[in-house]
């Protein structure tokens, strides 16, 4: 009898990081329960940073040749070696079920030939694909936070929306049909990343249930959000930092501090399914109109009635549309950073005074931030 191979393909910003944290920390218990989660951290020969891996991102990356900056490629490695490595772990395990997880599969395995190559590599398994979806406006809103926080984008929200419109992986129906046309409709499971749609309101319970495994007391839960978000105010401040600072390490230091600020000022940033109202209703309506035809097809082919209702009724309504920082918030955040790491304020001061600084075009931000930073430096007798 063939072993069942479940592949959780994401999508990104739909609980994937938390899932991989959970699966990795429980892999021994899960194997005893009959579900193997191959150890991604044994992939030292395939990645220069194996300690960061809790998902199987290496599989789609070596298959497509596209790599995240924080998971750099090692030369001389082929996708066949990756597949062999995974298959050897599967062969050595008595477990009759296997689970791979990588949200990179969602946007990297995006052509019929690549999907077919992936399927052929595991042709001697009973292959099942599991995808978690969140409506495009919620997904884009969450993606913007991630890109400002971790990839240090400088786009404003409207520019980011336009950029996402060019991403074919946001056309969910068309994307899922790549898999249907290769392994058949009955081998695809689509779930909606909404608390009310998940078994016990838990992404962990829900994914295990799709694999025929019940959550038990031996399984540990992550102690904190594996991928926390910036609060709206911290998000806008981080974008300012991204605009005026070129050094990636410096931007990362700001991001870490602003995440701590967010956690202390907005509990939603560390809560699963936390609400963020970055997008206003006009922006949400524009996004949903853009994808309306795709979503009608998605609903008619892949979703149950309850899933349709949840998908159509987003948990968040449009926000205020106020994507600007007040002078009070600039003062509050700047002083928080000053108290935590004064050196970062020194760096901001130097960057603000560089000729050609892009922030000068936004006079309101420039003047308030410059005055606030100068007041911090005056307290330390540095100017």
Order of alpha helices (4+ residues) and beta strands (2+ residues): beta-alpha-alpha-beta-alpha-alpha-beta-alpha-alpha-beta-alpha-alpha-alpha-beta-alpha-alpha-alpha-alpha-alpha-alpha-alpha-alpha-alpha
